[in-house]
Amino acid sequence: MAVSTSDEGSAPRFQSTGTFVAIALFGMLLRGLLALAAGTPELQSDEANYTYLALSWNHLGYYGDSYRYLWPPGYPWVLAQALDIFGLQAFAAVKTMQVLASGIIGAATMLIAGQLFGKRAAALAGLAWCLYLPLAAFTHLLWTETFFLALFLPALYCLLRAVGDSATERRDQAPTGLLVCAGLLLGLSLYLREVVLYLIPALALWLAWRSGGGPALSREGMRRASLLLLSAAVVVFPWTLRNHEVYDRWLAVGASMGENAYLGLNEGYKNFDLTPYARHLGPDKKDPMTAVRPFFAAAHLDAESSHWERAEEIHNVPDRLAENAARGRAWALAHPADFARTRLKKLADFVAPLSFFLRHQALGRYPGPLGSPALRRPLVIWALLCPILALLAGLWGGFTRLNPGPTRRLLALVTVYFSATSMLVSMSRFRLPLMPLALILGAGLICGSLRGERATGKRRAAALAASLLLIFLWWLDLPEVLAVLELALA
């Protein structure tokens, strides 16, 4: 039977509003209960830095920088407003807002799944989102992920709707409102994480290049791309002007490339899923970082040191970060073999079944019932299984259930882009924007299999080859994953 997706044939719409709302509310309820069970964990790394920036903004009326990073202002602004309105209950208020915002993530996940594979896949993807613990945990942590995804996923949905979801429905002229909405949402998401800064022009190129099924570059394609770029620019430009006034440099929203280059294009190995253990574990416990396979993690295999230092002598933050980035590029060019070998480790870290939830459990950071053995142990196992199941199912769904067309090009572009962002700093957090898409593709795979649909031999072979690569990458990280699991289950 032929594979049926949104690019071939008309996929049924997700029309069961009652089911849609019930699943979204169920996911929000689970996240609310998880937040209550977590208690009030001690602030970790970036959480403390966001709080510092929010306090200075709230009390001094000025948004500064974190010296080594110049972060976008969105999340510190939210914290600053919460401090102003709720005082000592500000953190609880922000976590409540994140639980509510998570409903948007669930809704967007179901809408995209319905757009691609129909209403049954939408319901299945929604239930998978409800139970995906590594993402749910961010609603009770003070990181940007929940608010960011609540903007980013609806933007992707708008783009899919704008170009049409099937060969029979592909639009000769994309609705202006959907393109503008996508651009505005992507622009707002930049205020939370600058990671999509280069994705926006890449999406514009996707819109311009054959997204309407016509010539490679057409007048309509240029109109689509221009609307997306201009809509995002309108949102971002005020902060760009502010940065120019403060730093005398044209900087869109924030800058972290320089510090990430210091950490990732340098001698030594950093993985932020593992680095906190050395600071917080007692001498009687094994640091998971010591279990890392040295061949893939060592930035230089001989005795010669290739370490370079930050450009601390430069006081202007954007200039200092730019110089750090230049030094990192120079290191990569001077050591191409070391660069290539260690990038394989970065990719393995990107897909490793670790998470901040596992890290918190292994370090005993949950003071509430969530840290008790009765809840901790089964949830640790589930948190480990979630990315394994989602990545495998999503991989097979992507290879076997998506036909050539704008939808497949869009999902491939987003996947490659976010995978590339992990090539500097290792951290499971960078994988999170792709996980709702993995759940969607996995739901499409399951529903297609239940309908008896069967992919071609070439597609199954490609999926099998990709699965073997994924398993190899998991093997690379297996020693430290087992070490973290041992600590989390102790």
C-alpha positions as CSV (number, residue, x, y, z in Angstrom):
1,M,0.0,0.0,0.0
2,A,1.3,3.5,-0.8
3,V,2.5,5.7,1.9
4,S,-0.2,8.4,2.6
5,T,1.0,11.7,4.0
6,S,0.2,15.3,3.6
7,D,2.3,15.6,0.5
8,E,0.4,12.9,-1.3
9,G,-3.3,12.6,-0.8
10,S,-5.5,14.7,1.5
11,A,-4.8,14.0,5.1
12,P,-7.9,14.2,7.4
13,R,-8.1,17.2,9.6
14,F,-8.0,17.1,13.4
15,Q,-11.6,18.1,14.0
16,S,-12.4,16.6,17.4
17,T,-12.2,19.7,19.4
18,G,-13.3,18.0,22.6
19,T,-10.5,15.4,22.4
20,F,-8.0,18.1,21.5
21,V,-8.8,20.2,24.5
22,A,-9.0,17.2,26.8
23,I,-5.5,16.0,25.9
24,A,-4.0,19.5,26.2
25,L,-5.6,19.9,29.7
26,F,-4.4,16.4,30.7
27,G,-0.9,17.3,29.7
28,M,-1.0,20.6,31.7
29,L,-2.5,18.8,34.7
30,L,0.4,16.3,34.7
31,R,2.9,19.1,34.4
32,G,1.2,21.0,37.3
33,L,1.4,17.9,39.5
34,L,5.0,17.4,38.5
35,A,5.8,21.0,39.5
36,L,4.1,20.5,42.9
37,A,6.0,17.2,43.5
38,A,9.3,18.9,42.6
39,G,9.1,21.3,45.5
40,T,11.5,24.3,45.0
41,P,14.8,23.0,43.6
42,E,17.9,25.0,44.1
43,L,18.7,27.3,41.2
44,Q,21.3,25.8,38.8
45,S,23.8,27.6,36.5
46,D,21.7,29.5,33.9
47,E,18.7,29.7,36.2
48,A,20.8,31.7,38.7
49,N,22.1,33.9,35.9
50,Y,18.6,34.6,34.6
51,T,17.6,35.5,38.1
52,Y,20.6,37.8,38.5
53,L,19.7,39.6,35.3
54,A,16.0,39.9,36.3
55,L,16.9,41.3,39.7
56,S,19.2,44.0,38.3
57,W,16.5,44.9,35.7
58,N,13.8,45.0,38.4
59,H,15.8,47.0,40.9
60,L,18.1,49.1,38.7
61,G,16.0,49.5,35.6
62,Y,18.8,48.3,33.4
63,Y,19.4,45.1,31.5
64,G,23.0,44.1,31.6
65,D,25.0,41.1,30.4
66,S,26.5,38.0,32.0
67,Y,30.0,39.0,31.0
68,R,30.6,35.8,29.0
69,Y,27.2,35.8,27.4
70,L,24.9,38.5,26.1
71,W,21.6,36.7,26.4
72,P,18.3,37.8,24.8
73,P,16.2,39.8,27.2
74,G,12.9,37.8,27.0
75,Y,13.2,35.4,29.9
76,P,14.9,37.9,32.3
77,W,12.1,40.4,31.5
78,V,9.4,37.8,32.4
79,L,11.2,37.1,35.7
80,A,11.6,40.8,36.4
81,Q,7.9,41.5,35.8
82,A,7.0,38.5,38.0
83,L,9.2,39.9,40.8
84,D,7.5,43.3,40.4
85,I,4.0,41.8,40.6
86,F,4.3,38.7,42.8
87,G,7.3,39.5,44.9
88,L,8.5,36.4,46.8
89,Q,6.1,34.2,44.9
90,A,7.6,35.3,41.5
91,F,9.2,31.9,40.8
92,A,6.0,30.0,41.6
93,A,4.1,32.5,39.3
94,V,6.6,31.9,36.4
95,K,6.4,28.1,36.8
96,T,2.6,28.4,36.7
97,M,2.8,30.4,33.5
98,Q,5.1,27.8,32.1
99,V,2.6,25.0,32.9
100,L,-0.1,27.1,31.1
101,A,2.3,27.8,28.1
102,S,3.0,24.1,27.8
103,G,-0.6,23.7,26.7
104,I,0.3,25.7,23.6
105,I,3.2,23.2,22.9
106,G,0.8,20.3,23.2
107,A,-1.8,22.0,21.0
108,A,0.8,22.9,18.3
109,T,2.1,19.3,18.4
110,M,-1.4,18.0,17.8
111,L,-2.1,20.5,15.1
112,I,1.0,19.7,13.2
113,A,0.4,16.0,13.5
114,G,-3.2,16.4,12.3
115,Q,-1.9,18.5,9.4
116,L,0.5,15.7,8.3
117,F,-1.1,12.5,9.3
118,G,-4.7,13.0,10.3
119,K,-6.8,13.2,13.5
120,R,-5.7,9.8,15.0
121,A,-2.1,10.6,14.7
122,A,-2.8,14.0,16.3
123,A,-4.4,12.4,19.3
124,L,-1.6,9.9,19.6
125,A,1.1,12.7,19.3
126,G,-0.8,14.7,21.9
127,L,-0.8,11.7,24.4
128,A,2.9,11.2,23.7
129,W,3.6,14.9,24.4
130,C,1.7,14.5,27.7
131,L,4.0,11.7,28.8
132,Y,7.3,13.0,27.5
133,L,9.0,13.6,30.8
134,P,12.3,15.3,29.8
135,L,10.3,18.1,28.2
136,A,7.6,18.3,30.8
137,A,10.3,18.8,33.5
138,F,11.2,22.2,32.1
139,T,7.9,23.6,33.3
140,H,9.2,23.6,36.8
141,L,12.7,24.7,35.9
142,L,13.7,28.3,35.2
143,W,15.0,27.8,31.7
144,T,13.6,29.3,28.4
145,E,12.5,26.1,26.7
146,T,8.8,26.1,27.5
147,F,8.2,29.7,26.4
148,F,10.4,29.3,23.4
149,L,8.7,26.2,22.1
150,A,5.3,27.8,22.8
151,L,6.3,30.3,20.1
152,F,8.4,28.2,17.8
153,L,6.0,25.3,17.2
154,P,3.0,27.5,16.3
155,A,5.3,29.3,13.9
156,L,6.1,26.0,12.2
157,Y,2.4,25.1,12.0
158,C,1.7,28.5,10.4
159,L,4.4,27.8,7.8
160,L,3.0,24.3,7.0
161,R,-0.5,25.8,6.6
162,A,0.8,28.6,4.5
163,V,2.3,26.4,1.8
164,G,-0.4,23.8,1.9
165,D,-0.2,20.3,3.3
166,S,-0.8,18.1,0.2
167,A,-0.4,17.9,-3.5
168,T,-4.0,18.7,-4.1
169,E,-4.1,21.5,-1.6
170,R,-0.6,23.1,-2.3
171,R,-1.2,26.8,-2.5
172,D,-0.3,28.9,-5.5
173,Q,-0.5,31.9,-3.3
174,A,0.2,31.5,0.4
175,P,-2.1,33.4,2.8
176,T,-0.3,36.6,3.9
177,G,-1.7,36.3,7.5
178,L,-0.1,32.9,8.1
179,L,3.3,34.1,6.8
180,V,3.2,37.2,8.9
181,C,2.1,35.3,12.0
182,A,5.0,32.8,11.5
183,G,7.5,35.7,11.2
184,L,6.1,37.5,14.3
185,L,6.3,34.3,16.3
186,L,9.8,33.5,15.2
187,G,10.8,37.1,16.0
188,L,9.4,36.8,19.5
189,S,11.1,33.5,20.0
190,L,14.4,35.3,19.3
191,Y,13.9,37.3,22.5
192,L,14.1,34.0,24.4
193,R,16.8,32.1,22.5
194,E,18.9,33.4,19.7
195,V,19.3,29.9,18.4
196,V,16.8,30.5,15.6
197,L,18.7,33.6,14.3
198,Y,20.1,31.8,11.3
199,L,17.1,29.4,10.9
200,I,14.8,32.3,9.9
201,P,16.7,33.1,6.7
202,A,17.0,29.4,6.0
203,L,13.2,29.1,6.3
204,A,12.8,32.1,4.0
205,L,14.9,30.3,1.5
206,W,12.7,27.2,1.9
207,L,9.7,29.4,1.2
208,A,11.2,30.9,-1.8
209,W,12.6,27.7,-3.4
210,R,9.9,25.6,-4.9
211,S,7.7,25.7,-1.9
212,G,4.7,26.4,-4.1
213,G,5.5,23.7,-6.6
214,G,6.4,26.1,-9.4
215,P,9.7,27.4,-10.7
216,A,12.7,27.2,-8.4
217,L,12.6,30.9,-7.6
218,S,9.4,32.7,-8.5
219,R,7.7,36.0,-7.7
220,E,5.4,34.2,-5.3
221,G,8.3,32.5,-3.6
222,M,10.1,35.8,-3.1
223,R,6.9,37.3,-1.7
224,R,6.6,34.5,0.8
225,A,10.2,34.8,1.9
226,S,10.1,38.6,2.2
227,L,6.9,38.5,4.4
228,L,8.6,36.1,6.8
229,L,11.8,38.0,7.0
230,L,10.2,41.4,7.4
231,S,7.7,40.2,10.0
232,A,10.5,38.8,12.1
233,A,12.7,41.9,11.6
234,V,9.9,44.2,12.8
235,V,9.8,42.4,16.1
236,V,13.5,42.2,16.6
237,F,14.7,45.6,15.3
238,P,13.8,47.7,18.4
239,W,16.2,45.5,20.5
240,T,18.8,45.7,17.8
241,L,18.7,49.5,18.0
242,R,19.0,49.2,21.8
243,N,22.1,47.0,21.4
244,H,23.7,49.4,19.0
245,E,23.1,52.3,21.5
246,V,24.6,50.3,24.4
247,Y,27.4,48.5,22.7
248,D,27.9,50.5,19.5
249,R,27.6,47.3,17.5
250,W,24.8,45.9,15.4
251,L,23.6,42.8,17.3
252,A,20.2,41.4,16.6
253,V,19.2,40.2,20.1
254,G,22.0,38.4,21.9
255,A,25.3,36.6,21.5
256,S,26.6,33.4,22.9
257,M,28.7,32.1,20.0
258,G,32.0,33.3,21.4
259,E,31.7,31.6,24.7
260,N,30.3,28.4,23.0
261,A,33.3,28.5,20.7
262,Y,35.6,28.7,23.7
263,L,33.9,25.6,25.2
264,G,33.5,23.6,22.0
265,L,36.3,24.6,19.7
266,N,39.1,24.3,22.1
267,E,41.2,21.7,23.9
268,G,39.2,19.8,26.5
269,Y,35.7,18.3,26.6
270,K,32.6,20.0,28.0
271,N,29.2,18.4,28.4
272,F,26.7,20.3,30.5
273,D,24.7,17.2,31.2
274,L,27.8,16.0,33.1
275,T,29.9,19.0,34.3
276,P,27.8,19.7,37.5
277,Y,28.7,16.3,39.0
278,A,32.4,17.3,39.6
279,R,31.3,20.2,41.7
280,H,28.5,18.5,43.8
281,L,29.4,14.8,44.2
282,G,31.1,13.6,47.3
283,P,34.5,11.8,47.0
284,D,32.9,8.4,47.5
285,K,30.8,8.7,44.2
286,K,32.0,8.3,40.7
287,D,32.0,11.4,38.4
288,P,30.3,10.4,35.1
289,M,32.7,12.6,33.2
290,T,35.5,10.2,34.1
291,A,33.6,7.4,32.2
292,V,33.7,9.3,28.9
293,R,35.5,7.4,26.1
294,P,38.8,9.5,25.8
295,F,39.4,8.9,22.1
296,F,36.2,10.7,21.0
297,A,36.3,13.4,23.7
298,A,39.9,14.4,23.9
299,A,40.4,17.5,21.7
300,H,44.1,16.6,21.1
301,L,45.5,13.1,21.3
302,D,49.2,14.0,21.6
303,A,51.0,15.7,24.5
304,E,51.0,19.1,22.7
305,S,48.6,21.6,24.2
306,S,46.3,23.4,21.8
307,H,44.3,25.3,24.4
308,W,43.5,29.0,23.7
309,E,42.3,31.5,26.2
310,R,39.3,33.9,26.1
311,A,39.9,37.4,24.9
312,E,39.6,38.9,28.4
313,E,41.6,42.0,27.3
314,I,38.6,43.2,25.2
315,H,36.1,45.0,27.3
316,N,33.2,45.4,24.9
317,V,31.1,42.3,25.2
318,P,30.2,41.8,21.5
319,D,33.8,42.4,20.4
320,R,35.1,40.0,23.0
321,L,32.7,37.3,22.0
322,A,33.5,37.9,18.3
323,E,37.2,37.5,19.0
324,N,36.5,34.3,20.9
325,A,34.6,32.9,18.0
326,A,37.4,33.9,15.6
327,R,39.9,32.0,17.9
328,G,37.7,29.0,17.9
329,R,37.5,28.9,14.1
330,A,41.2,29.2,13.9
331,W,41.6,26.2,16.3
332,A,39.2,24.2,14.1
333,L,41.2,25.1,10.9
334,A,44.5,24.3,12.6
335,H,43.3,20.9,13.9
336,P,40.9,19.5,11.3
337,A,41.3,15.9,12.3
338,D,40.7,16.6,16.0
339,F,37.7,18.8,15.0
340,A,36.1,16.1,13.0
341,R,36.7,13.4,15.6
342,T,35.3,15.4,18.5
343,R,32.2,16.5,16.4
344,L,31.2,12.9,16.3
345,K,31.2,12.9,20.1
346,K,29.1,16.1,20.1
347,L,26.5,14.4,17.8
348,A,26.5,11.4,20.2
349,D,25.9,13.8,23.1
350,F,23.0,15.4,21.1
351,V,21.1,12.1,20.9
352,A,22.2,10.6,24.2
353,P,19.2,9.7,26.4
354,L,20.2,12.1,29.1
355,S,18.2,15.1,30.3
356,F,18.1,17.8,32.9
357,F,15.5,15.8,34.8
358,L,18.0,12.9,35.1
359,R,20.7,15.3,36.1
360,H,18.6,16.8,38.9
361,Q,17.6,13.4,40.2
362,A,21.2,12.1,40.1
363,L,22.3,15.2,42.1
364,G,19.4,15.0,44.6
365,R,18.1,18.4,43.6
366,Y,14.4,17.7,44.1
367,P,13.4,18.5,47.8
368,G,9.8,17.5,47.3
369,P,8.1,14.1,46.8
370,L,9.6,13.9,43.3
371,G,13.0,13.1,44.9
372,S,11.6,10.3,47.1
373,P,12.6,6.7,46.0
374,A,9.0,5.7,45.4
375,L,8.7,8.3,42.6
376,R,12.3,8.9,41.7
377,R,13.2,5.4,40.5
378,P,10.3,4.7,38.1
379,L,10.5,8.2,36.7
380,V,14.2,8.0,36.1
381,I,13.7,4.8,34.1
382,W,10.9,6.5,32.1
383,A,12.9,9.7,31.6
384,L,15.7,7.5,30.1
385,L,13.4,5.6,27.8
386,C,11.5,8.6,26.5
387,P,14.2,10.0,24.1
388,I,15.2,6.4,23.1
389,L,11.6,5.6,22.0
390,A,10.9,9.0,20.5
391,L,14.1,9.2,18.5
392,L,13.7,5.7,17.0
393,A,10.0,6.1,16.2
394,G,10.6,9.6,14.8
395,L,13.5,8.5,12.7
396,W,11.5,5.6,11.1
397,G,8.4,7.9,10.7
398,G,10.5,10.5,8.9
399,F,12.0,8.1,6.5
400,T,9.0,5.9,5.8
401,R,6.0,8.2,6.2
402,L,7.0,11.5,4.6
403,N,6.9,11.8,0.8
404,P,9.0,14.3,-1.2
405,G,7.5,17.8,-1.0
406,P,7.7,21.1,1.0
407,T,6.7,19.3,4.3
408,R,9.6,16.9,4.2
409,R,12.0,19.6,3.2
410,L,10.9,21.8,6.1
411,L,11.3,19.0,8.7
412,A,14.6,18.0,7.3
413,L,15.8,21.6,7.4
414,V,14.8,22.1,11.0
415,T,16.3,18.7,12.0
416,V,19.7,19.5,10.3
417,Y,19.7,23.0,11.7
418,F,19.2,22.1,15.4
419,S,21.6,19.2,15.1
420,A,24.2,21.6,13.8
421,T,23.7,23.9,16.8
422,S,25.0,21.0,19.0
423,M,28.3,20.9,17.3
424,L,29.8,23.5,19.7
425,V,28.5,22.6,23.2
426,S,27.2,19.2,24.3
427,M,23.9,19.3,26.1
428,S,20.6,17.4,25.8
429,R,18.7,20.7,26.2
430,F,19.7,21.6,22.6
431,R,17.7,18.6,21.3
432,L,14.4,19.7,22.8
433,P,13.0,21.7,19.8
434,L,13.2,18.5,17.8
435,M,11.4,16.2,20.2
436,P,7.8,17.3,19.5
437,L,8.6,16.7,15.8
438,A,9.9,13.2,16.7
439,L,6.7,12.5,18.6
440,I,4.7,13.6,15.6
441,L,6.6,11.5,13.1
442,G,6.4,8.5,15.6
443,A,2.6,8.9,15.7
444,G,2.5,9.0,11.9
445,L,4.5,5.8,11.8
446,I,2.2,4.0,14.3
447,C,-1.0,5.1,12.6
448,G,0.3,4.2,9.2
449,S,1.3,0.8,10.4
450,L,-2.1,0.2,11.9
451,R,-3.7,1.1,8.5
452,G,-1.4,-1.5,6.9
453,E,0.6,1.0,5.0
454,R,4.0,-0.2,3.9
455,A,7.0,1.9,2.8
456,T,9.2,1.0,-0.1
457,G,12.3,-1.2,0.4
458,K,14.6,1.8,-0.2
459,R,12.9,3.8,2.5
460,R,13.1,1.0,5.0
461,A,16.7,0.4,4.2
462,A,17.5,4.1,4.7
463,A,15.6,4.1,8.0
464,L,17.6,1.0,9.1
465,A,20.9,2.6,8.2
466,A,20.0,5.7,10.1
467,S,18.9,3.5,13.1
468,L,22.3,1.7,13.1
469,L,24.0,5.1,13.1
470,L,21.8,6.2,16.0
471,I,22.6,3.0,18.0
472,F,26.3,3.6,17.3
473,L,26.1,7.1,18.7
474,W,24.3,5.8,21.8
475,W,27.1,3.3,22.2
476,L,29.6,6.2,22.2
477,D,27.9,7.7,25.2
478,L,26.9,4.5,27.0
479,P,29.6,4.6,29.8
480,E,28.6,8.0,31.1
481,V,24.8,7.3,30.6
482,L,25.2,4.2,32.8
483,A,27.2,6.2,35.4
484,V,24.4,8.9,35.5
485,L,21.7,6.2,35.7
486,E,23.6,4.5,38.7
487,L,23.6,7.8,40.5
488,A,20.0,8.6,39.8
489,L,18.8,5.2,40.9
490,A,20.9,5.1,44.1
